[in-house]
């Protein structure tokens, strides 16, 4: 039989209302605790580690590989006979520009990091002079054009007065992959070449194929 709370005694109405309020309060509290627990589980754990620490999480190209490859090739490049021969013959440092380092691997690799490491090392070596890259020159040229209209005659920089580069440094990153159902090996083959811009002669070639990784897939359990 359907109950009519409208005709129930006063104490019964109070009991019904208090019970409903208790249930509602309990439900809200449980929901709040559940949301808080889920939020706590979703919060990532962050741990600071030394920048030199080797961290191979996926088996793909990472910061350790960049450091190992760059350190080897940069040392070879700065000690290349072509640079010292140019300085001895011309009596001045060669002007170098870094061209494109192509990513010819099977994964996404930001080669601009390698480029910047080469630039910094070559400039800091004190053995070469450096000029802006192709991407940077456009912004610099635009600035010089605007100076002709908006800067004073004494401070405006002249047009068509850029320093031409003698050598260009280019390179590439490739991968050799061998795999079966459970394991795969990845070998990174990184090359760098120093080229005479006027004659197209290759003055130095460096390569690094020391980065090799063996990756074992985890066993699938049901």
PyMOL CGO cylinders between C-alpha atoms (Angstrom):
from pymol import cmd
from pymol.cgo import CYLINDER

trace = [
    CYLINDER, 0.00, 0.00, 0.00, 1.25, 3.45, -0.90, 0.3, 1, 1, 1, 1, 1, 1,
    CYLINDER, 1.25, 3.45, -0.90, 2.13, 5.53, 2.15, 0.3, 1, 1, 1, 1, 1, 1,
    CYLINDER, 2.13, 5.53, 2.15, 1.10, 9.17, 2.41, 0.3, 1, 1, 1, 1, 1, 1,
    CYLINDER, 1.10, 9.17, 2.41, 3.72, 11.11, 4.36, 0.3, 1, 1, 1, 1, 1, 1,
    CYLINDER, 3.72, 11.11, 4.36, 1.47, 14.19, 4.39, 0.3, 1, 1, 1, 1, 1, 1,
    CYLINDER, 1.47, 14.19, 4.39, -0.77, 12.59, 7.04, 0.3, 1, 1, 1, 1, 1, 1,
    CYLINDER, -0.77, 12.59, 7.04, 2.06, 11.01, 9.07, 0.3, 1, 1, 1, 1, 1, 1,
    CYLINDER, 2.06, 11.01, 9.07, 2.67, 12.18, 12.64, 0.3, 1, 1, 1, 1, 1, 1,
    CYLINDER, 2.67, 12.18, 12.64, 5.08, 15.06, 13.18, 0.3, 1, 1, 1, 1, 1, 1,
    CYLINDER, 5.08, 15.06, 13.18, 7.84, 12.87, 14.71, 0.3, 1, 1, 1, 1, 1, 1,
    CYLINDER, 7.84, 12.87, 14.71, 7.55, 10.50, 11.75, 0.3, 1, 1, 1, 1, 1, 1,
    CYLINDER, 7.55, 10.50, 11.75, 7.99, 13.38, 9.29, 0.3, 1, 1, 1, 1, 1, 1,
    CYLINDER, 7.99, 13.38, 9.29, 11.06, 14.56, 11.18, 0.3, 1, 1, 1, 1, 1, 1,
    CYLINDER, 11.06, 14.56, 11.18, 12.50, 11.04, 11.13, 0.3, 1, 1, 1, 1, 1, 1,
    CYLINDER, 12.50, 11.04, 11.13, 11.91, 10.73, 7.40, 0.3, 1, 1, 1, 1, 1, 1,
    CYLINDER, 11.91, 10.73, 7.40, 13.51, 14.11, 6.71, 0.3, 1, 1, 1, 1, 1, 1,
    CYLINDER, 13.51, 14.11, 6.71, 16.50, 13.43, 8.95, 0.3, 1, 1, 1, 1, 1, 1,
    CYLINDER, 16.50, 13.43, 8.95, 17.00, 10.01, 7.37, 0.3, 1, 1, 1, 1, 1, 1,
    CYLINDER, 17.00, 10.01, 7.37, 16.92, 11.53, 3.88, 0.3, 1, 1, 1, 1, 1, 1,
    CYLINDER, 16.92, 11.53, 3.88, 19.39, 14.23, 4.96, 0.3, 1, 1, 1, 1, 1, 1,
    CYLINDER, 19.39, 14.23, 4.96, 21.68, 11.59, 6.47, 0.3, 1, 1, 1, 1, 1, 1,
    CYLINDER, 21.68, 11.59, 6.47, 21.60, 9.52, 3.31, 0.3, 1, 1, 1, 1, 1, 1,
    CYLINDER, 21.60, 9.52, 3.31, 22.29, 12.61, 1.18, 0.3, 1, 1, 1, 1, 1, 1,
    CYLINDER, 22.29, 12.61, 1.18, 25.15, 13.70, 3.44, 0.3, 1, 1, 1, 1, 1, 1,
    CYLINDER, 25.15, 13.70, 3.44, 26.65, 10.20, 3.41, 0.3, 1, 1, 1, 1, 1, 1,
    CYLINDER, 26.65, 10.20, 3.41, 26.41, 10.05, -0.39, 0.3, 1, 1, 1, 1, 1, 1,
    CYLINDER, 26.41, 10.05, -0.39, 28.10, 13.45, -0.80, 0.3, 1, 1, 1, 1, 1, 1,
    CYLINDER, 28.10, 13.45, -0.80, 30.88, 12.51, 1.62, 0.3, 1, 1, 1, 1, 1, 1,
    CYLINDER, 30.88, 12.51, 1.62, 31.53, 9.23, -0.18, 0.3, 1, 1, 1, 1, 1, 1,
    CYLINDER, 31.53, 9.23, -0.18, 31.58, 10.97, -3.55, 0.3, 1, 1, 1, 1, 1, 1,
    CYLINDER, 31.58, 10.97, -3.55, 34.02, 13.57, -2.24, 0.3, 1, 1, 1, 1, 1, 1,
    CYLINDER, 34.02, 13.57, -2.24, 36.34, 10.89, -0.86, 0.3, 1, 1, 1, 1, 1, 1,
    CYLINDER, 36.34, 10.89, -0.86, 36.18, 8.98, -4.14, 0.3, 1, 1, 1, 1, 1, 1,
    CYLINDER, 36.18, 8.98, -4.14, 37.03, 12.09, -6.18, 0.3, 1, 1, 1, 1, 1, 1,
    CYLINDER, 37.03, 12.09, -6.18, 39.89, 12.93, -3.82, 0.3, 1, 1, 1, 1, 1, 1,
    CYLINDER, 39.89, 12.93, -3.82, 41.24, 9.38, -4.09, 0.3, 1, 1, 1, 1, 1, 1,
    CYLINDER, 41.24, 9.38, -4.09, 41.06, 9.43, -7.87, 0.3, 1, 1, 1, 1, 1, 1,
    CYLINDER, 41.06, 9.43, -7.87, 42.73, 12.82, -7.98, 0.3, 1, 1, 1, 1, 1, 1,
    CYLINDER, 42.73, 12.82, -7.98, 45.49, 11.53, -5.75, 0.3, 1, 1, 1, 1, 1, 1,
    CYLINDER, 45.49, 11.53, -5.75, 46.06, 8.54, -8.02, 0.3, 1, 1, 1, 1, 1, 1,
    CYLINDER, 46.06, 8.54, -8.02, 46.17, 10.78, -11.12, 0.3, 1, 1, 1, 1, 1, 1,
    CYLINDER, 46.17, 10.78, -11.12, 48.85, 13.08, -9.69, 0.3, 1, 1, 1, 1, 1, 1,
    CYLINDER, 48.85, 13.08, -9.69, 52.21, 12.23, -11.32, 0.3, 1, 1, 1, 1, 1, 1,
    CYLINDER, 52.21, 12.23, -11.32, 55.25, 11.54, -9.18, 0.3, 1, 1, 1, 1, 1, 1,
    CYLINDER, 55.25, 11.54, -9.18, 58.13, 13.83, -10.10, 0.3, 1, 1, 1, 1, 1, 1,
    CYLINDER, 58.13, 13.83, -10.10, 61.69, 13.04, -9.09, 0.3, 1, 1, 1, 1, 1, 1,
    CYLINDER, 61.69, 13.04, -9.09, 64.66, 15.24, -9.97, 0.3, 1, 1, 1, 1, 1, 1,
    CYLINDER, 64.66, 15.24, -9.97, 67.73, 13.35, -11.14, 0.3, 1, 1, 1, 1, 1, 1,
    CYLINDER, 67.73, 13.35, -11.14, 71.21, 14.31, -12.30, 0.3, 1, 1, 1, 1, 1, 1,
    CYLINDER, 71.21, 14.31, -12.30, 71.35, 15.44, -15.92, 0.3, 1, 1, 1, 1, 1, 1,
    CYLINDER, 71.35, 15.44, -15.92, 74.11, 12.90, -16.61, 0.3, 1, 1, 1, 1, 1, 1,
    CYLINDER, 74.11, 12.90, -16.61, 71.94, 9.98, -15.46, 0.3, 1, 1, 1, 1, 1, 1,
    CYLINDER, 71.94, 9.98, -15.46, 71.25, 7.43, -18.19, 0.3, 1, 1, 1, 1, 1, 1,
    CYLINDER, 71.25, 7.43, -18.19, 67.47, 6.95, -18.57, 0.3, 1, 1, 1, 1, 1, 1,
    CYLINDER, 67.47, 6.95, -18.57, 66.40, 4.44, -21.20, 0.3, 1, 1, 1, 1, 1, 1,
    CYLINDER, 66.40, 4.44, -21.20, 62.63, 4.10, -20.86, 0.3, 1, 1, 1, 1, 1, 1,
    CYLINDER, 62.63, 4.10, -20.86, 61.46, 3.29, -24.38, 0.3, 1, 1, 1, 1, 1, 1,
    CYLINDER, 61.46, 3.29, -24.38, 64.63, 2.22, -26.16, 0.3, 1, 1, 1, 1, 1, 1,
    CYLINDER, 64.63, 2.22, -26.16, 64.39, 5.14, -28.58, 0.3, 1, 1, 1, 1, 1, 1,
    CYLINDER, 64.39, 5.14, -28.58, 66.72, 8.11, -29.11, 0.3, 1, 1, 1, 1, 1, 1,
    CYLINDER, 66.72, 8.11, -29.11, 67.08, 10.19, -25.94, 0.3, 1, 1, 1, 1, 1, 1,
    CYLINDER, 67.08, 10.19, -25.94, 69.18, 12.87, -24.25, 0.3, 1, 1, 1, 1, 1, 1,
    CYLINDER, 69.18, 12.87, -24.25, 71.98, 10.44, -23.36, 0.3, 1, 1, 1, 1, 1, 1,
    CYLINDER, 71.98, 10.44, -23.36, 72.39, 9.49, -27.02, 0.3, 1, 1, 1, 1, 1, 1,
    CYLINDER, 72.39, 9.49, -27.02, 72.57, 13.15, -28.03, 0.3, 1, 1, 1, 1, 1, 1,
    CYLINDER, 72.57, 13.15, -28.03, 75.28, 13.80, -25.46, 0.3, 1, 1, 1, 1, 1, 1,
    CYLINDER, 75.28, 13.80, -25.46, 77.40, 10.77, -26.37, 0.3, 1, 1, 1, 1, 1, 1,
    CYLINDER, 77.40, 10.77, -26.37, 77.22, 11.38, -30.13, 0.3, 1, 1, 1, 1, 1, 1,
    CYLINDER, 77.22, 11.38, -30.13, 77.74, 15.13, -29.92, 0.3, 1, 1, 1, 1, 1, 1,
    CYLINDER, 77.74, 15.13, -29.92, 80.73, 14.86, -27.56, 0.3, 1, 1, 1, 1, 1, 1,
    CYLINDER, 80.73, 14.86, -27.56, 82.51, 12.45, -29.92, 0.3, 1, 1, 1, 1, 1, 1,
    CYLINDER, 82.51, 12.45, -29.92, 81.83, 14.20, -33.21, 0.3, 1, 1, 1, 1, 1, 1,
    CYLINDER, 81.83, 14.20, -33.21, 82.38, 17.73, -31.90, 0.3, 1, 1, 1, 1, 1, 1,
    CYLINDER, 82.38, 17.73, -31.90, 85.81, 16.80, -30.57, 0.3, 1, 1, 1, 1, 1, 1,
    CYLINDER, 85.81, 16.80, -30.57, 86.75, 15.28, -33.94, 0.3, 1, 1, 1, 1, 1, 1,
    CYLINDER, 86.75, 15.28, -33.94, 85.43, 18.26, -35.86, 0.3, 1, 1, 1, 1, 1, 1,
    CYLINDER, 85.43, 18.26, -35.86, 87.22, 20.94, -33.84, 0.3, 1, 1, 1, 1, 1, 1,
    CYLINDER, 87.22, 20.94, -33.84, 90.47, 18.98, -34.23, 0.3, 1, 1, 1, 1, 1, 1,
    CYLINDER, 90.47, 18.98, -34.23, 90.00, 18.44, -37.98, 0.3, 1, 1, 1, 1, 1, 1,
    CYLINDER, 90.00, 18.44, -37.98, 93.19, 19.26, -39.95, 0.3, 1, 1, 1, 1, 1, 1,
    CYLINDER, 93.19, 19.26, -39.95, 91.13, 21.30, -42.42, 0.3, 1, 1, 1, 1, 1, 1,
    CYLINDER, 91.13, 21.30, -42.42, 90.47, 23.94, -39.77, 0.3, 1, 1, 1, 1, 1, 1,
    CYLINDER, 90.47, 23.94, -39.77, 94.06, 24.28, -38.60, 0.3, 1, 1, 1, 1, 1, 1,
    CYLINDER, 94.06, 24.28, -38.60, 95.34, 24.23, -42.21, 0.3, 1, 1, 1, 1, 1, 1,
    CYLINDER, 95.34, 24.23, -42.21, 92.98, 27.04, -43.19, 0.3, 1, 1, 1, 1, 1, 1,
    CYLINDER, 92.98, 27.04, -43.19, 94.09, 29.17, -40.24, 0.3, 1, 1, 1, 1, 1, 1,
    CYLINDER, 94.09, 29.17, -40.24, 97.76, 28.59, -40.97, 0.3, 1, 1, 1, 1, 1, 1,
    CYLINDER, 97.76, 28.59, -40.97, 97.39, 29.33, -44.70, 0.3, 1, 1, 1, 1, 1, 1,
    CYLINDER, 97.39, 29.33, -44.70, 94.99, 32.29, -44.56, 0.3, 1, 1, 1, 1, 1, 1,
    CYLINDER, 94.99, 32.29, -44.56, 96.12, 33.77, -41.27, 0.3, 1, 1, 1, 1, 1, 1,
    CYLINDER, 96.12, 33.77, -41.27, 92.54, 33.95, -40.03, 0.3, 1, 1, 1, 1, 1, 1,
    CYLINDER, 92.54, 33.95, -40.03, 89.88, 31.61, -38.68, 0.3, 1, 1, 1, 1, 1, 1,
    CYLINDER, 89.88, 31.61, -38.68, 87.54, 29.93, -41.16, 0.3, 1, 1, 1, 1, 1, 1,
    CYLINDER, 87.54, 29.93, -41.16, 83.93, 31.12, -41.05, 0.3, 1, 1, 1, 1, 1, 1,
    CYLINDER, 83.93, 31.12, -41.05, 81.55, 28.22, -40.50, 0.3, 1, 1, 1, 1, 1, 1,
    CYLINDER, 81.55, 28.22, -40.50, 77.82, 27.85, -40.88, 0.3, 1, 1, 1, 1, 1, 1,
    CYLINDER, 77.82, 27.85, -40.88, 75.77, 24.84, -39.77, 0.3, 1, 1, 1, 1, 1, 1,
    CYLINDER, 75.77, 24.84, -39.77, 73.39, 23.53, -42.40, 0.3, 1, 1, 1, 1, 1, 1,
    CYLINDER, 73.39, 23.53, -42.40, 70.80, 20.80, -42.11, 0.3, 1, 1, 1, 1, 1, 1,
    CYLINDER, 70.80, 20.80, -42.11, 71.12, 17.70, -39.98, 0.3, 1, 1, 1, 1, 1, 1,
    CYLINDER, 71.12, 17.70, -39.98, 68.62, 15.33, -41.59, 0.3, 1, 1, 1, 1, 1, 1,
    CYLINDER, 68.62, 15.33, -41.59, 66.57, 12.83, -39.64, 0.3, 1, 1, 1, 1, 1, 1,
    CYLINDER, 66.57, 12.83, -39.64, 66.66, 9.72, -41.84, 0.3, 1, 1, 1, 1, 1, 1,
    CYLINDER, 66.66, 9.72, -41.84, 65.77, 7.33, -39.04, 0.3, 1, 1, 1, 1, 1, 1,
    CYLINDER, 65.77, 7.33, -39.04, 62.51, 5.47, -38.48, 0.3, 1, 1, 1, 1, 1, 1,
    CYLINDER, 62.51, 5.47, -38.48, 61.55, 7.60, -35.47, 0.3, 1, 1, 1, 1, 1, 1,
    CYLINDER, 61.55, 7.60, -35.47, 61.02, 11.24, -34.53, 0.3, 1, 1, 1, 1, 1, 1,
    CYLINDER, 61.02, 11.24, -34.53, 64.37, 12.86, -33.67, 0.3, 1, 1, 1, 1, 1, 1,
    CYLINDER, 64.37, 12.86, -33.67, 64.79, 16.58, -33.05, 0.3, 1, 1, 1, 1, 1, 1,
    CYLINDER, 64.79, 16.58, -33.05, 68.10, 17.12, -34.85, 0.3, 1, 1, 1, 1, 1, 1,
    CYLINDER, 68.10, 17.12, -34.85, 68.08, 20.84, -33.99, 0.3, 1, 1, 1, 1, 1, 1,
    CYLINDER, 68.08, 20.84, -33.99, 69.50, 19.84, -30.59, 0.3, 1, 1, 1, 1, 1, 1,
    CYLINDER, 69.50, 19.84, -30.59, 72.53, 18.32, -32.30, 0.3, 1, 1, 1, 1, 1, 1,
    CYLINDER, 72.53, 18.32, -32.30, 72.90, 21.44, -34.45, 0.3, 1, 1, 1, 1, 1, 1,
    CYLINDER, 72.90, 21.44, -34.45, 72.95, 23.74, -31.44, 0.3, 1, 1, 1, 1, 1, 1,
    CYLINDER, 72.95, 23.74, -31.44, 75.48, 21.56, -29.65, 0.3, 1, 1, 1, 1, 1, 1,
    CYLINDER, 75.48, 21.56, -29.65, 77.78, 21.73, -32.67, 0.3, 1, 1, 1, 1, 1, 1,
    CYLINDER, 77.78, 21.73, -32.67, 77.34, 25.50, -32.92, 0.3, 1, 1, 1, 1, 1, 1,
    CYLINDER, 77.34, 25.50, -32.92, 78.13, 26.08, -29.25, 0.3, 1, 1, 1, 1, 1, 1,
    CYLINDER, 78.13, 26.08, -29.25, 81.15, 23.78, -29.26, 0.3, 1, 1, 1, 1, 1, 1,
    CYLINDER, 81.15, 23.78, -29.26, 82.64, 25.23, -32.45, 0.3, 1, 1, 1, 1, 1, 1,
    CYLINDER, 82.64, 25.23, -32.45, 82.19, 28.84, -31.31, 0.3, 1, 1, 1, 1, 1, 1,
    CYLINDER, 82.19, 28.84, -31.31, 83.59, 28.12, -27.86, 0.3, 1, 1, 1, 1, 1, 1,
    CYLINDER, 83.59, 28.12, -27.86, 86.56, 26.23, -29.30, 0.3, 1, 1, 1, 1, 1, 1,
    CYLINDER, 86.56, 26.23, -29.30, 88.13, 29.51, -30.44, 0.3, 1, 1, 1, 1, 1, 1,
    CYLINDER, 88.13, 29.51, -30.44, 89.18, 27.85, -33.70, 0.3, 1, 1, 1, 1, 1, 1,
    CYLINDER, 89.18, 27.85, -33.70, 86.48, 29.15, -36.05, 0.3, 1, 1, 1, 1, 1, 1,
    CYLINDER, 86.48, 29.15, -36.05, 84.20, 32.13, -36.61, 0.3, 1, 1, 1, 1, 1, 1,
    CYLINDER, 84.20, 32.13, -36.61, 80.50, 31.53, -36.94, 0.3, 1, 1, 1, 1, 1, 1,
    CYLINDER, 80.50, 31.53, -36.94, 77.68, 33.13, -38.92, 0.3, 1, 1, 1, 1, 1, 1,
    CYLINDER, 77.68, 33.13, -38.92, 73.91, 32.84, -38.53, 0.3, 1, 1, 1, 1, 1, 1,
    CYLINDER, 73.91, 32.84, -38.53, 72.09, 29.91, -40.06, 0.3, 1, 1, 1, 1, 1, 1,
    CYLINDER, 72.09, 29.91, -40.06, 69.67, 30.19, -42.98, 0.3, 1, 1, 1, 1, 1, 1,
    CYLINDER, 69.67, 30.19, -42.98, 66.69, 30.23, -40.61, 0.3, 1, 1, 1, 1, 1, 1,
    CYLINDER, 66.69, 30.23, -40.61, 68.22, 33.01, -38.52, 0.3, 1, 1, 1, 1, 1, 1,
    CYLINDER, 68.22, 33.01, -38.52, 69.39, 35.20, -41.41, 0.3, 1, 1, 1, 1, 1, 1,
    CYLINDER, 69.39, 35.20, -41.41, 65.87, 36.04, -42.56, 0.3, 1, 1, 1, 1, 1, 1,
    CYLINDER, 65.87, 36.04, -42.56, 65.04, 37.68, -39.24, 0.3, 1, 1, 1, 1, 1, 1,
    CYLINDER, 65.04, 37.68, -39.24, 68.36, 39.55, -39.19, 0.3, 1, 1, 1, 1, 1, 1,
    CYLINDER, 68.36, 39.55, -39.19, 67.90, 40.83, -42.73, 0.3, 1, 1, 1, 1, 1, 1,
    CYLINDER, 67.90, 40.83, -42.73, 64.42, 42.09, -41.92, 0.3, 1, 1, 1, 1, 1, 1,
    CYLINDER, 64.42, 42.09, -41.92, 65.83, 43.96, -38.94, 0.3, 1, 1, 1, 1, 1, 1,
    CYLINDER, 65.83, 43.96, -38.94, 68.49, 45.64, -41.10, 0.3, 1, 1, 1, 1, 1, 1,
    CYLINDER, 68.49, 45.64, -41.10, 65.85, 46.71, -43.62, 0.3, 1, 1, 1, 1, 1, 1,
    CYLINDER, 65.85, 46.71, -43.62, 63.74, 48.28, -40.91, 0.3, 1, 1, 1, 1, 1, 1,
    CYLINDER, 63.74, 48.28, -40.91, 66.78, 50.10, -39.52, 0.3, 1, 1, 1, 1, 1, 1,
    CYLINDER, 66.78, 50.10, -39.52, 67.17, 51.93, -42.83, 0.3, 1, 1, 1, 1, 1, 1,
    CYLINDER, 67.17, 51.93, -42.83, 63.81, 53.64, -42.22, 0.3, 1, 1, 1, 1, 1, 1,
    CYLINDER, 63.81, 53.64, -42.22, 63.58, 53.87, -38.43, 0.3, 1, 1, 1, 1, 1, 1,
    CYLINDER, 63.58, 53.87, -38.43, 67.13, 54.02, -37.01, 0.3, 1, 1, 1, 1, 1, 1,
    CYLINDER, 67.13, 54.02, -37.01, 69.47, 57.00, -37.01, 0.3, 1, 1, 1, 1, 1, 1,
    CYLINDER, 69.47, 57.00, -37.01, 72.03, 57.24, -39.81, 0.3, 1, 1, 1, 1, 1, 1,
    CYLINDER, 72.03, 57.24, -39.81, 74.84, 56.75, -37.31, 0.3, 1, 1, 1, 1, 1, 1,
    CYLINDER, 74.84, 56.75, -37.31, 73.46, 53.49, -35.87, 0.3, 1, 1, 1, 1, 1, 1,
    CYLINDER, 73.46, 53.49, -35.87, 71.70, 51.87, -38.85, 0.3, 1, 1, 1, 1, 1, 1,
    CYLINDER, 71.70, 51.87, -38.85, 73.54, 48.79, -40.03, 0.3, 1, 1, 1, 1, 1, 1,
    CYLINDER, 73.54, 48.79, -40.03, 74.51, 48.58, -43.70, 0.3, 1, 1, 1, 1, 1, 1,
    CYLINDER, 74.51, 48.58, -43.70, 72.81, 46.25, -46.15, 0.3, 1, 1, 1, 1, 1, 1,
    CYLINDER, 72.81, 46.25, -46.15, 74.73, 43.65, -48.17, 0.3, 1, 1, 1, 1, 1, 1,
    CYLINDER, 74.73, 43.65, -48.17, 77.58, 43.63, -45.68, 0.3, 1, 1, 1, 1, 1, 1,
    CYLINDER, 77.58, 43.63, -45.68, 77.24, 40.07, -44.37, 0.3, 1, 1, 1, 1, 1, 1,
    CYLINDER, 77.24, 40.07, -44.37, 80.23, 37.83, -43.73, 0.3, 1, 1, 1, 1, 1, 1,
    CYLINDER, 80.23, 37.83, -43.73, 80.24, 34.92, -46.13, 0.3, 1, 1, 1, 1, 1, 1,
    CYLINDER, 80.24, 34.92, -46.13, 80.89, 31.46, -44.71, 0.3, 1, 1, 1, 1, 1, 1,
    CYLINDER, 80.89, 31.46, -44.71, 83.86, 29.37, -45.86, 0.3, 1, 1, 1, 1, 1, 1,
    CYLINDER, 83.86, 29.37, -45.86, 82.69, 25.99, -44.59, 0.3, 1, 1, 1, 1, 1, 1,
    CYLINDER, 82.69, 25.99, -44.59, 79.31, 24.38, -44.01, 0.3, 1, 1, 1, 1, 1, 1,
    CYLINDER, 79.31, 24.38, -44.01, 78.67, 21.60, -41.51, 0.3, 1, 1, 1, 1, 1, 1,
    CYLINDER, 78.67, 21.60, -41.51, 75.90, 19.15, -42.41, 0.3, 1, 1, 1, 1, 1, 1,
    CYLINDER, 75.90, 19.15, -42.41, 74.89, 15.73, -41.12, 0.3, 1, 1, 1, 1, 1, 1,
    CYLINDER, 74.89, 15.73, -41.12, 72.29, 13.02, -40.74, 0.3, 1, 1, 1, 1, 1, 1,
    CYLINDER, 72.29, 13.02, -40.74, 70.91, 10.50, -38.26, 0.3, 1, 1, 1, 1, 1, 1,
    CYLINDER, 70.91, 10.50, -38.26, 69.95, 7.02, -39.47, 0.3, 1, 1, 1, 1, 1, 1,
    CYLINDER, 69.95, 7.02, -39.47, 68.85, 3.84, -37.73, 0.3, 1, 1, 1, 1, 1, 1,
    CYLINDER, 68.85, 3.84, -37.73, 69.47, 0.17, -38.42, 0.3, 1, 1, 1, 1, 1, 1,
    CYLINDER, 69.47, 0.17, -38.42, 66.76, -2.00, -36.88, 0.3, 1, 1, 1, 1, 1, 1,
    CYLINDER, 66.76, -2.00, -36.88, 66.76, -5.78, -36.47, 0.3, 1, 1, 1, 1, 1, 1,
    CYLINDER, 66.76, -5.78, -36.47, 63.91, -7.54, -34.68, 0.3, 1, 1, 1, 1, 1, 1,
    CYLINDER, 63.91, -7.54, -34.68, 61.93, -10.67, -34.04, 0.3, 1, 1, 1, 1, 1, 1,
    CYLINDER, 61.93, -10.67, -34.04, 58.79, -11.33, -31.99, 0.3, 1, 1, 1, 1, 1, 1,
    CYLINDER, 58.79, -11.33, -31.99, 60.44, -10.77, -28.61, 0.3, 1, 1, 1, 1, 1, 1,
    CYLINDER, 60.44, -10.77, -28.61, 63.56, -8.67, -29.13, 0.3, 1, 1, 1, 1, 1, 1,
    CYLINDER, 63.56, -8.67, -29.13, 64.79, -5.82, -31.30, 0.3, 1, 1, 1, 1, 1, 1,
    CYLINDER, 64.79, -5.82, -31.30, 68.09, -4.04, -31.69, 0.3, 1, 1, 1, 1, 1, 1,
    CYLINDER, 68.09, -4.04, -31.69, 68.47, -0.41, -32.72, 0.3, 1, 1, 1, 1, 1, 1,
    CYLINDER, 68.47, -0.41, -32.72, 71.77, 0.99, -33.97, 0.3, 1, 1, 1, 1, 1, 1,
    CYLINDER, 71.77, 0.99, -33.97, 72.07, 4.74, -34.54, 0.3, 1, 1, 1, 1, 1, 1,
    CYLINDER, 72.07, 4.74, -34.54, 74.38, 5.86, -37.34, 0.3, 1, 1, 1, 1, 1, 1,
    CYLINDER, 74.38, 5.86, -37.34, 75.19, 9.59, -37.08, 0.3, 1, 1, 1, 1, 1, 1,
    CYLINDER, 75.19, 9.59, -37.08, 77.37, 11.39, -39.62, 0.3, 1, 1, 1, 1, 1, 1,
    CYLINDER, 77.37, 11.39, -39.62, 78.71, 14.92, -39.86, 0.3, 1, 1, 1, 1, 1, 1,
    CYLINDER, 78.71, 14.92, -39.86, 80.55, 16.51, -42.80, 0.3, 1, 1, 1, 1, 1, 1,
    CYLINDER, 80.55, 16.51, -42.80, 82.50, 19.75, -43.14, 0.3, 1, 1, 1, 1, 1, 1,
    CYLINDER, 82.50, 19.75, -43.14, 82.30, 21.05, -46.73, 0.3, 1, 1, 1, 1, 1, 1,
    CYLINDER, 82.30, 21.05, -46.73, 84.11, 23.87, -48.52, 0.3, 1, 1, 1, 1, 1, 1,
    CYLINDER, 84.11, 23.87, -48.52, 81.28, 26.09, -49.80, 0.3, 1, 1, 1, 1, 1, 1,
    CYLINDER, 81.28, 26.09, -49.80, 83.17, 27.47, -52.80, 0.3, 1, 1, 1, 1, 1, 1,
    CYLINDER, 83.17, 27.47, -52.80, 84.58, 24.20, -54.16, 0.3, 1, 1, 1, 1, 1, 1,
    CYLINDER, 84.58, 24.20, -54.16, 82.14, 21.64, -52.65, 0.3, 1, 1, 1, 1, 1, 1,
    CYLINDER, 82.14, 21.64, -52.65, 85.15, 19.68, -51.37, 0.3, 1, 1, 1, 1, 1, 1,
    CYLINDER, 85.15, 19.68, -51.37, 84.48, 17.54, -48.31, 0.3, 1, 1, 1, 1, 1, 1,
    CYLINDER, 84.48, 17.54, -48.31, 87.15, 18.53, -45.81, 0.3, 1, 1, 1, 1, 1, 1,
    CYLINDER, 87.15, 18.53, -45.81, 86.19, 16.27, -42.91, 0.3, 1, 1, 1, 1, 1, 1,
    CYLINDER, 86.19, 16.27, -42.91, 83.75, 13.43, -42.32, 0.3, 1, 1, 1, 1, 1, 1,
    CYLINDER, 83.75, 13.43, -42.32, 82.92, 12.09, -38.89, 0.3, 1, 1, 1, 1, 1, 1,
    CYLINDER, 82.92, 12.09, -38.89, 80.69, 9.19, -37.96, 0.3, 1, 1, 1, 1, 1, 1,
    CYLINDER, 80.69, 9.19, -37.96, 79.39, 7.59, -34.79, 0.3, 1, 1, 1, 1, 1, 1,
    CYLINDER, 79.39, 7.59, -34.79, 77.68, 4.20, -34.70, 0.3, 1, 1, 1, 1, 1, 1,
    CYLINDER, 77.68, 4.20, -34.70, 78.39, 3.38, -31.07, 0.3, 1, 1, 1, 1, 1, 1,
    CYLINDER, 78.39, 3.38, -31.07, 74.78, 3.78, -29.88, 0.3, 1, 1, 1, 1, 1, 1,
    CYLINDER, 74.78, 3.78, -29.88, 73.25, 0.31, -30.01, 0.3, 1, 1, 1, 1, 1, 1,
    CYLINDER, 73.25, 0.31, -30.01, 70.33, -0.88, -27.90, 0.3, 1, 1, 1, 1, 1, 1,
    CYLINDER, 70.33, -0.88, -27.90, 68.77, -4.29, -27.31, 0.3, 1, 1, 1, 1, 1, 1,
    CYLINDER, 68.77, -4.29, -27.31, 65.09, -4.06, -26.40, 0.3, 1, 1, 1, 1, 1, 1,
    CYLINDER, 65.09, -4.06, -26.40, 63.19, -7.00, -24.95, 0.3, 1, 1, 1, 1, 1, 1,
    CYLINDER, 63.19, -7.00, -24.95, 59.41, -6.90, -24.95, 0.3, 1, 1, 1, 1, 1, 1,
    CYLINDER, 59.41, -6.90, -24.95, 57.68, -7.77, -21.66, 0.3, 1, 1, 1, 1, 1, 1,
    CYLINDER, 57.68, -7.77, -21.66, 55.84, -11.08, -21.47, 0.3, 1, 1, 1, 1, 1, 1,
    CYLINDER, 55.84, -11.08, -21.47, 52.07, -10.77, -21.82, 0.3, 1, 1, 1, 1, 1, 1,
    CYLINDER, 52.07, -10.77, -21.82, 50.15, -12.38, -19.01, 0.3, 1, 1, 1, 1, 1, 1,
    CYLINDER, 50.15, -12.38, -19.01, 46.44, -13.11, -18.94, 0.3, 1, 1, 1, 1, 1, 1,
]
cmd.load_cgo(trace, "trace")
